[in-house]
């Protein structure tokens, strides 16, 4: 029973925790949706108001049209400056201070816009004519401040872009030079190989010629030494008495009988003919 009760308690605890998490998640999701809807609603309301003011500048004449033009110029300047600063904030953290100043400037612009809206509903034309120059001058100051920050931010981003582009161009040029390094090395290697080949050819030709000359000289020397040696041997043989016959001088060549193997039978036949024959009278 105790184990069963513990299991039931754990299940109830997990169920309550899951319910609380679901409620918290639902509340957070509802707040996020409400915030998103409120943001979109504010943007839609602002877009409608800007379109209305633009239409008034073209349709109304006199002070109402001038007031609409001042309000539209004020909103356009602040919106443009905010877009520029927010777009450059992820890359340049220093623009955060400019956004803070723009927020303070936007507060003054909102107060001025409220005064202009009240003046737009003013039925007394004399009061409108008296207050409009002052409010226009304040709007111009706010607009000039917003435009100054916007132009400075644009120049800063442009300068950073130029510096980055210069560095990138240098890196690209160095990379291109590194990629072309094989071409120059190939040309130099081909030139060196061709010059080396010609030098090697000349060297081989020279070595061949020198070896040929050395070979001819050696053969001439060896033939000369052989001739001198044979001459010495011939002179020694001549002084000794018997001269050795050469192959082509006709001396000491074998006879036809010797070549045919008839020398011995002919010699025996000649000996038999030279012997005195024993006749019948001699006996």
C-alpha positions as CSV (number, residue, x, y, z in Angstrom):
1,X,0.0,0.0,0.0
2,X,2.8,2.4,0.8
3,X,4.5,1.8,-2.5
4,X,1.2,2.2,-4.4
5,X,0.6,5.5,-2.5
6,X,4.1,6.8,-3.4
7,X,3.5,6.0,-7.0
8,X,0.2,7.9,-7.1
9,X,1.9,10.8,-5.4
10,X,4.7,10.9,-8.0
11,X,2.2,10.7,-10.8
12,X,0.2,13.6,-9.4
13,X,3.4,15.6,-8.9
14,X,4.5,15.0,-12.5
15,X,1.0,16.0,-13.7
16,X,0.9,19.2,-11.7
17,X,4.5,20.1,-12.9
18,X,3.4,19.4,-16.5
19,X,0.3,21.6,-16.1
20,X,2.3,24.4,-14.6
21,X,4.8,24.2,-17.5
22,X,2.0,24.2,-20.0
23,X,0.4,27.3,-18.4
24,X,3.7,29.1,-18.3
25,X,4.4,28.3,-21.9
26,X,1.0,29.4,-23.0
27,X,1.3,32.7,-21.1
28,X,4.7,33.4,-22.7
29,X,3.4,32.5,-26.2
30,X,0.4,34.7,-25.7
31,X,2.6,37.6,-24.6
32,X,4.9,37.1,-27.6
33,X,1.9,37.0,-29.9
34,X,0.4,40.1,-28.3
35,X,3.7,42.0,-28.6
36,X,4.1,41.0,-32.2
37,X,0.5,42.0,-32.9
38,X,1.0,45.3,-31.1
39,X,4.2,46.0,-33.1
40,X,2.5,45.2,-36.4
41,X,-0.5,47.2,-35.3
42,X,1.7,50.2,-34.5
43,X,3.5,49.8,-37.8
44,X,0.2,49.6,-39.6
45,X,-1.3,52.6,-37.8
46,X,1.9,54.6,-38.5
47,X,1.8,53.6,-42.2
48,X,-1.9,54.7,-42.4
49,X,-1.1,58.0,-40.7
50,X,1.8,58.6,-43.1
51,X,-0.3,57.9,-46.1
52,X,-3.0,60.2,-44.7
53,X,-0.5,63.0,-44.1
54,X,0.9,62.6,-47.6
55,X,-2.6,62.8,-49.0
56,X,-3.2,66.0,-47.0
57,X,-0.1,67.7,-48.3
58,X,-1.6,67.3,-51.8
59,X,-5.2,67.9,-51.1
60,X,-5.2,70.7,-48.5
61,X,-4.0,74.2,-48.9
62,X,-3.0,76.7,-46.4
63,X,-2.0,76.0,-42.8
64,X,-3.5,72.5,-42.7
65,X,-1.4,71.4,-45.7
66,X,1.7,73.0,-44.2
67,X,1.2,71.3,-40.8
68,X,0.7,67.9,-42.6
69,X,4.0,68.5,-44.5
70,X,5.9,69.3,-41.3
71,X,4.6,66.2,-39.6
72,X,5.3,64.0,-42.6
73,X,8.9,65.4,-42.9
74,X,9.5,64.8,-39.2
75,X,8.4,61.2,-39.3
76,X,10.2,60.4,-42.5
77,X,13.5,61.8,-41.2
78,X,13.3,59.9,-37.9
79,X,12.2,56.6,-39.6
80,X,15.0,56.8,-42.1
81,X,17.6,57.5,-39.4
82,X,16.4,54.6,-37.3
83,X,16.5,52.2,-40.3
84,X,20.1,53.2,-41.1
85,X,21.3,52.9,-37.5
86,X,19.6,49.6,-36.9
87,X,20.9,48.1,-40.1
88,X,24.5,49.1,-39.1
89,X,24.3,48.1,-35.4
90,X,25.2,44.4,-35.8
91,X,28.5,45.4,-37.5
92,X,29.3,48.5,-35.5
93,X,28.5,48.6,-31.8
94,X,29.2,52.3,-31.5
95,X,25.9,53.0,-33.3
96,X,24.1,51.9,-30.1
97,X,24.9,55.3,-28.6
98,X,23.5,56.9,-31.7
99,X,20.3,54.9,-31.3
100,X,20.0,56.0,-27.7
101,X,20.3,59.6,-28.8
102,X,17.7,59.0,-31.5
103,X,15.3,57.6,-28.9
104,X,15.6,60.8,-26.9
105,X,15.1,62.8,-30.1
106,X,12.1,60.7,-31.0
107,X,10.5,61.6,-27.7
108,X,10.8,65.3,-28.5
109,X,9.5,64.5,-32.0
110,X,6.5,62.7,-30.5
111,X,5.7,65.8,-28.3
112,X,6.1,68.1,-31.3
113,X,3.8,65.8,-33.4
114,X,1.1,66.0,-30.7
115,X,1.3,69.8,-30.6
116,X,1.1,69.9,-34.4
117,X,-1.9,67.6,-34.3
118,X,-3.6,69.9,-31.8
119,X,-2.7,72.9,-34.0
120,X,-4.2,71.2,-37.0
121,X,-7.6,71.1,-35.2
122,X,-7.3,74.7,-34.0
123,X,-10.2,76.7,-35.6
124,X,-8.5,80.1,-35.0
125,X,-6.4,80.7,-38.0
126,X,-4.5,83.6,-36.4
127,X,-3.3,81.3,-33.6
128,X,-2.3,78.7,-36.2
129,X,-0.4,81.3,-38.2
130,X,1.4,82.5,-35.0
131,X,2.3,79.1,-33.7
132,X,3.2,77.4,-36.9
133,X,6.6,79.1,-37.5
134,X,7.8,78.2,-34.0
135,X,6.7,74.6,-34.4
136,X,8.2,74.4,-37.9
137,X,11.6,75.7,-36.5
138,X,11.6,73.0,-33.8
139,X,10.7,70.4,-36.4
140,X,13.6,71.5,-38.5
141,X,16.0,71.3,-35.6
142,X,14.9,67.7,-34.8
143,X,15.0,66.8,-38.5
144,X,18.5,68.3,-38.9
145,X,19.8,66.4,-35.8
146,X,18.3,63.1,-37.1
147,X,19.8,63.7,-40.6
148,X,23.2,64.6,-39.1
149,X,23.3,61.3,-37.3
150,X,22.0,59.4,-40.4
151,X,24.6,61.0,-42.7
152,X,27.4,60.4,-40.2
153,X,26.4,56.7,-39.9
154,X,26.2,56.4,-43.6
155,X,29.7,57.9,-44.0
156,X,31.1,55.7,-41.3
157,X,29.7,52.6,-42.9
158,X,30.9,53.8,-46.3
159,X,34.4,54.3,-44.9
160,X,34.4,50.9,-43.3
161,X,33.2,49.4,-46.6
162,X,36.0,51.2,-48.5
163,X,38.6,50.0,-46.0
164,X,37.3,46.5,-46.1
165,X,37.2,46.6,-49.9
166,X,40.8,47.9,-50.0
167,X,42.0,45.1,-47.8
168,X,40.0,42.6,-49.8
169,X,41.4,43.9,-53.0
170,X,45.0,43.5,-51.7
171,X,44.2,40.0,-50.5
172,X,42.8,39.1,-53.9
173,X,45.8,40.5,-55.7
174,X,48.2,38.6,-53.5
175,X,46.1,35.4,-54.0
176,X,46.2,36.0,-57.8
177,X,49.9,36.4,-57.7
178,X,50.2,33.2,-55.7
179,X,48.0,31.4,-58.3
180,X,50.2,32.8,-61.1
181,X,53.4,31.7,-59.4
182,X,53.3,28.3,-61.1
183,X,53.3,30.1,-64.5
184,X,56.5,32.1,-63.8
185,X,58.2,29.1,-62.2
186,X,57.2,27.0,-65.1
187,X,58.7,29.5,-67.6
188,X,61.9,29.8,-65.6
189,X,62.1,26.0,-65.1
190,X,61.5,25.5,-68.9
191,X,64.1,28.1,-69.7
192,X,66.6,26.5,-67.3
193,X,65.8,23.0,-68.6
194,X,66.3,24.2,-72.2
195,X,69.5,25.8,-71.3
196,X,70.5,22.8,-69.3
197,X,69.5,20.5,-72.2
198,X,71.6,22.5,-74.6
199,X,74.5,22.6,-72.2
200,X,74.1,18.9,-71.6
201,X,74.0,18.3,-75.4
202,X,77.1,20.4,-75.9
203,X,78.8,18.5,-73.1
204,X,77.8,15.1,-74.4
205,X,78.9,16.1,-77.9
206,X,82.2,17.4,-76.5
207,X,82.7,14.3,-74.4
208,X,81.8,12.1,-77.4
209,X,84.3,14.0,-79.6
210,X,87.0,13.8,-76.9
211,X,86.3,10.1,-76.4
212,X,86.4,9.5,-80.1
213,X,89.7,11.5,-80.4
214,X,91.1,9.6,-77.4
215,X,89.9,6.3,-78.9
216,X,91.5,7.1,-82.3
217,X,94.7,8.2,-80.6
218,X,94.7,5.1,-78.5
219,X,94.1,2.9,-81.5
220,X,96.8,4.7,-83.4
221,X,99.2,4.3,-80.5
222,X,98.4,0.7,-80.0
223,X,98.8,0.0,-83.7
224,X,102.1,1.9,-83.7
225,X,103.3,0.0,-80.7
226,X,102.1,-3.3,-82.3
227,X,104.0,-2.4,-85.5
228,X,107.1,-1.5,-83.6
229,X,106.8,-4.8,-81.6
230,X,106.4,-6.9,-84.8
231,X,109.2,-5.0,-86.5
232,X,111.4,-5.7,-83.5
233,X,110.4,-9.4,-83.6
234,X,111.1,-9.6,-87.3
235,X,114.5,-8.0,-86.9
236,X,115.3,-10.4,-84.1
237,X,114.2,-13.4,-86.2
238,X,116.3,-12.1,-89.1
239,X,119.3,-11.8,-87.0
240,X,118.7,-15.3,-85.6
241,X,118.6,-16.8,-89.1
242,X,115.1,-18.2,-89.9
243,X,112.6,-15.6,-91.1
244,X,108.9,-16.2,-90.5
245,X,106.9,-16.2,-93.7
246,X,103.9,-14.0,-94.0
247,X,100.5,-15.0,-95.2
248,X,100.6,-13.0,-98.5
249,X,104.2,-12.9,-99.4
250,X,104.2,-16.4,-101.0
251,X,107.0,-17.8,-98.8
252,X,106.5,-21.0,-97.0
253,X,103.1,-21.6,-98.6
254,X,102.0,-25.3,-98.7
255,X,102.2,-27.1,-102.1
256,X,99.3,-28.5,-104.0
257,X,100.5,-32.1,-103.1
258,X,100.5,-31.3,-99.4
259,X,97.0,-29.7,-99.7
260,X,95.7,-32.8,-101.5
261,X,97.4,-35.3,-99.2
262,X,99.5,-36.8,-102.0
263,X,102.9,-35.9,-100.7
264,X,103.7,-39.3,-99.0
265,X,102.4,-41.6,-101.8
266,X,104.4,-39.7,-104.5
267,X,107.5,-39.8,-102.3
268,X,107.2,-43.6,-101.9
269,X,106.7,-44.0,-105.6
270,X,109.8,-42.0,-106.4
271,X,111.8,-44.1,-104.0
272,X,110.6,-47.3,-105.6
273,X,111.5,-46.0,-109.0
274,X,115.0,-45.1,-107.9
275,X,115.7,-48.6,-106.5
276,X,117.6,-51.0,-108.9
277,X,115.2,-53.6,-110.1
278,X,116.4,-57.3,-109.6
279,X,116.2,-58.9,-113.0
280,X,116.6,-62.6,-114.0
281,X,120.0,-62.1,-115.3
282,X,121.2,-60.7,-112.0
283,X,120.4,-64.0,-110.3
